[in-house]
């Protein structure tokens, strides 16, 4: 099976849902997570704090430079993710559709690279 990253994206500056709606989203995501686990597709998942809490690390000629803030200068930022195992892209897209419905946001699907042969 192939592992896929299902990444949830947020747009900074958009108003947050009302507290009741956020509570429902958390409940729906928990239900989705349990479904993924029960199907044996679960690898790992996590939600992220807002992008303004990020620190970017670069190394140039052995010198480490840290910068407050996200790497990408954009309003669209990664808000959370799932790593799943799926038989093919269609199966991963089906999980992504359920995840997008649960979290009420867009979900990008990307396969992991195969490990190089030793």
C-alpha positions as CSV (number, residue, x, y, z in Angstrom):
1,X,0.0,0.0,0.0
2,X,1.1,3.6,-0.6
3,X,1.1,6.2,2.0
4,X,-0.6,9.5,1.3
5,X,-0.5,12.9,2.9
6,X,-4.0,14.4,3.3
7,X,-3.2,18.1,4.2
8,X,-5.9,20.4,5.5
9,X,-5.5,24.0,4.4
10,X,-6.7,27.2,6.0
11,X,-6.8,30.8,4.8
12,X,-5.4,33.3,7.3
13,X,-7.7,36.2,8.0
14,X,-10.9,34.3,7.3
15,X,-13.3,34.6,10.2
16,X,-13.4,31.5,12.4
17,X,-16.6,29.6,12.8
18,X,-18.7,30.1,15.8
19,X,-17.8,28.0,18.9
20,X,-20.7,25.6,18.4
21,X,-19.6,25.0,14.8
22,X,-16.0,24.5,15.9
23,X,-17.2,21.9,18.5
24,X,-19.1,20.1,15.7
25,X,-16.0,20.1,13.5
26,X,-13.9,18.5,16.2
27,X,-16.6,15.9,16.8
28,X,-16.8,15.2,13.1
29,X,-13.0,14.9,12.7
30,X,-12.9,12.5,15.7
31,X,-15.5,10.4,14.1
32,X,-13.6,10.4,10.8
33,X,-10.4,9.5,12.6
34,X,-12.0,6.5,14.2
35,X,-13.3,5.4,10.8
36,X,-9.8,5.6,9.3
37,X,-8.4,3.7,12.2
38,X,-11.1,1.0,12.0
39,X,-10.4,0.5,8.3
40,X,-6.6,0.0,9.0
41,X,-5.7,3.1,6.9
42,X,-4.5,5.2,9.8
43,X,-0.8,6.1,10.1
44,X,-0.6,9.4,11.9
45,X,-2.5,12.8,12.0
46,X,-2.3,16.1,13.7
47,X,-3.7,19.6,13.8
48,X,-1.3,22.6,13.8
49,X,-1.3,25.9,15.6
50,X,-1.7,29.0,13.3
51,X,1.1,29.8,10.9
52,X,2.2,32.8,12.9
53,X,3.6,30.4,15.6
54,X,6.0,28.8,13.1
55,X,9.8,29.3,13.0
56,X,11.7,28.7,9.8
57,X,15.2,27.2,10.0
58,X,17.8,27.5,7.2
59,X,21.4,26.4,7.0
60,X,23.8,28.1,4.6
61,X,27.5,27.3,4.6
62,X,27.0,25.7,8.1
63,X,25.4,28.8,9.6
64,X,22.0,28.3,11.1
65,X,19.4,31.1,10.6
66,X,16.0,31.1,12.2
67,X,13.2,33.4,11.2
68,X,9.9,33.9,13.0
69,X,6.9,33.0,10.9
70,X,6.1,30.5,8.2
71,X,8.3,29.7,5.2
72,X,5.7,30.5,2.7
73,X,4.6,34.1,2.4
74,X,0.9,33.4,1.6
75,X,-2.5,33.5,3.2
76,X,-3.1,29.8,2.5
77,X,-1.3,27.7,5.2
78,X,-1.2,24.1,6.4
79,X,-3.6,23.7,9.3
80,X,-3.4,20.0,9.9
81,X,-2.9,16.6,8.2
82,X,-3.4,12.9,8.1
83,X,-1.0,10.3,6.9
84,X,-2.9,7.3,5.6
85,X,-2.3,4.1,3.7
86,X,-4.4,3.4,0.7
87,X,-4.4,0.9,-2.1
88,X,-4.4,3.7,-4.8
89,X,-5.1,7.3,-5.5
90,X,-8.8,6.8,-5.8
91,X,-9.0,5.3,-2.3
92,X,-6.9,8.1,-1.0
93,X,-9.3,10.6,-2.7
94,X,-12.3,8.9,-1.1
95,X,-10.7,9.3,2.4
96,X,-9.9,13.0,1.5
97,X,-13.5,13.7,0.6
98,X,-14.6,12.3,4.0
99,X,-11.9,14.3,5.8
100,X,-12.8,17.5,3.9
101,X,-16.4,17.1,4.9
102,X,-15.4,16.5,8.6
103,X,-13.1,19.5,8.9
104,X,-15.1,21.7,6.5
105,X,-12.0,22.7,4.6
106,X,-10.0,21.8,1.5
107,X,-7.8,18.7,1.7
108,X,-4.9,18.2,-0.7
109,X,-3.8,14.6,-1.4
110,X,-0.2,13.7,-2.2
111,X,1.5,10.4,-2.3
112,X,4.8,9.8,-0.5
113,X,7.9,9.0,-2.5
114,X,8.9,5.4,-2.7
115,X,12.0,4.5,-0.7
116,X,15.1,4.1,-3.0
117,X,16.3,0.6,-3.4
118,X,19.5,-0.2,-1.4
